[in-house]
Amino acid sequence: MPNTAQEIYRQVVSALPLDERLSLATLILNDLVEQNVSIIQCSDTWTEQDKFDLISLSLHYSAMLSPEDLENQF
């Protein structure tokens, strides 16, 4: 039996047809709404994960730019 969300997704969910995956996502989100789960953390401080995510996204974006795009930005 899978132990993590990633394992469940890889072993079970990814094998489902698209309409079933969308139905599952709807069920999960509706359940969270009914439980009034708050996942948004209001804070003015940056966690190490926030910094890592920002750097990763920035590097990914810059890797997708062409040299012409870079010249036009400056």
C-alpha positions in Angstrom: 0.0 0.0 0.0 1.4 3.4 -0.9 2.4 5.6 2.0 2.8 9.1 0.5 0.7 11.3 -1.7 3.3 11.0 -4.4 3.3 7.2 -4.3 -0.5 7.2 -4.4 -0.5 9.5 -7.3 2.1 7.5 -9.2 0.7 4.1 -8.5 -3.1 4.8 -8.5 -4.2 8.2 -9.7 -2.0 8.6 -12.8 -3.4 5.3 -14.2 -7.0 6.7 -14.1 -8.6 8.3 -17.1 -8.6 12.1 -17.2 -12.3 12.3 -16.3 -11.8 10.1 -13.2 -8.8 12.2 -12.1 -10.8 15.4 -12.4 -13.7 13.8 -10.4 -11.2 12.7 -7.7 -9.7 16.3 -7.6 -13.2 17.7 -7.2 -14.0 15.3 -4.4 -10.8 16.2 -2.6 -11.3 19.9 -3.0 -15.0 19.8 -2.0 -14.0 17.8 1.1 -11.4 20.4 2.1 -14.0 23.2 1.6 -16.5 21.4 3.8 -13.9 21.0 6.5 -13.0 24.7 6.2 -9.4 23.8 5.9 -7.1 26.9 5.6 -3.8 26.2 3.9 -2.9 29.8 3.3 -0.4 31.1 5.8 -0.5 34.8 6.2 3.0 35.9 7.1 5.4 38.6 6.2 8.5 36.4 6.6 10.0 34.1 3.9 10.7 30.5 4.8 13.6 28.6 3.4 11.1 26.8 1.2 9.7 30.1 -0.1 13.2 31.2 -1.0 14.0 27.9 -2.6 10.8 28.0 -4.7 11.5 31.6 -5.8 15.0 30.8 -6.9 14.0 27.6 -8.7 11.2 29.3 -10.6 13.5 32.2 -11.5 16.2 29.9 -12.8 13.6 27.8 -14.7 12.2 31.0 -16.3 15.6 32.4 -17.2 16.6 29.1 -18.8 13.6 29.3 -21.1 14.5 32.8 -22.3 16.4 33.2 -25.6 19.4 35.5 -25.8 17.3 38.1 -27.6 14.8 38.1 -24.8 17.5 38.8 -22.3 18.9 41.7 -24.3 15.4 43.3 -24.5 15.0 43.1 -20.8 17.9 45.4 -20.0 
